[in-house]
Amino acid sequence: MTKLFRHGDICGVKIDKLPEGLTETKTTILETGSHGHNHYIDKGKVYFKKDGEHIFGYLVAKDTTLNHEEHKDIKLDDGIYQLRKQTEYTPVGLIPVID
């Protein structure tokens, strides 16, 4: 079973291991939303790497809470997450989720 979290316009899919060749960033901001607000973490390691059309990075969570000004904070399970920009299907095709 795939474990994931969805928080506004981002999604984290739990994976077994990090891809090779990543560089840790020093930011706690995962993504700035379409209206200028941030998705950010209190603890954890963030690695940004565009990988295909929707994947924008990776997160190693350990005792991590994901925060956002317009959504309830969520406590993440410890582990490694692939970070994805969310899309939704519409009659005109796939479009980015706007949060």
C-alpha positions as CSV (number, residue, x, y, z in Angstrom):
1,M,0.0,0.0,0.0
2,T,1.3,3.5,-0.9
3,K,1.4,6.0,1.9
4,L,1.2,9.7,1.2
5,F,0.2,13.1,2.5
6,R,-1.6,15.8,0.6
7,H,-1.4,19.4,1.8
8,G,-2.9,22.0,-0.4
9,D,-1.2,21.8,-3.8
10,I,1.6,19.4,-2.8
11,C,1.7,15.7,-2.2
12,G,4.4,13.6,-0.5
13,V,4.6,9.9,-1.5
14,K,6.5,7.7,0.9
15,I,9.4,5.9,-0.8
16,D,12.1,3.4,0.4
17,K,15.2,5.4,-0.3
18,L,16.5,8.7,-1.6
19,P,17.8,8.8,-5.2
20,E,21.6,9.2,-5.5
21,G,23.3,12.5,-6.1
22,L,21.0,14.8,-4.1
23,T,22.2,17.9,-2.2
24,E,20.5,18.9,1.0
25,T,19.1,22.5,1.1
26,K,19.1,24.6,4.2
27,T,15.5,25.8,3.8
28,T,12.4,24.7,5.7
29,I,10.1,25.9,2.9
30,L,8.9,23.1,0.6
31,E,6.8,25.1,-1.8
32,T,5.4,28.6,-2.1
33,G,1.7,28.3,-3.0
34,S,0.0,30.0,-5.9
35,H,-1.2,32.8,-3.6
36,G,2.2,33.5,-2.0
37,H,1.8,31.4,1.1
38,N,4.3,28.7,2.1
39,H,4.2,25.0,2.9
40,Y,7.0,24.6,5.4
41,I,8.4,22.1,7.9
42,D,9.7,22.5,11.5
43,K,12.3,19.7,11.2
44,G,13.6,17.4,8.5
45,K,15.9,17.4,5.5
46,V,14.8,18.9,2.1
47,Y,16.3,18.0,-1.3
48,F,15.1,19.8,-4.4
49,K,15.4,18.1,-7.7
50,K,13.0,18.3,-10.6
51,D,12.4,14.7,-11.7
52,G,9.8,14.5,-14.5
53,E,6.8,16.7,-14.9
54,H,5.4,16.7,-11.3
55,I,8.2,15.7,-8.9
56,F,10.1,18.7,-7.5
57,G,12.1,17.2,-4.6
58,Y,12.4,14.9,-1.6
59,L,11.9,15.2,2.1
60,V,13.4,13.1,4.9
61,A,11.0,13.5,7.8
62,K,11.9,12.7,11.4
63,D,9.6,14.1,14.1
64,T,8.4,16.5,11.4
65,T,5.3,18.7,11.2
66,L,4.2,20.3,7.9
67,N,2.7,23.8,8.3
68,H,0.7,26.1,6.1
69,E,-1.1,29.3,6.8
70,E,-4.4,28.2,5.4
71,H,-4.4,24.5,6.3
72,K,-4.2,22.5,9.6
73,D,-0.7,21.5,10.5
74,I,0.0,17.8,10.0
75,K,2.4,15.5,11.8
76,L,4.2,13.4,9.2
77,D,5.2,9.7,9.7
78,D,9.0,9.4,9.9
79,G,10.4,8.4,6.5
80,I,11.4,9.5,3.0
81,Y,8.9,11.3,0.8
82,Q,9.0,12.2,-2.9
83,L,7.5,15.7,-3.2
84,R,5.0,16.2,-6.1
85,K,3.1,19.2,-7.4
86,Q,-0.6,18.2,-7.5
87,T,-2.6,18.3,-10.7
88,E,-6.3,17.7,-11.3
89,Y,-8.2,16.4,-14.4
90,T,-10.6,18.8,-16.0
91,P,-12.6,18.7,-19.3
92,V,-9.7,20.6,-20.9
93,G,-7.0,18.2,-19.5
94,L,-4.7,18.1,-16.5
95,I,-4.1,21.4,-14.8
96,P,-2.1,22.4,-11.6
97,V,-4.0,22.4,-8.3
98,I,-4.2,26.1,-7.2
99,D,-4.0,26.5,-3.5
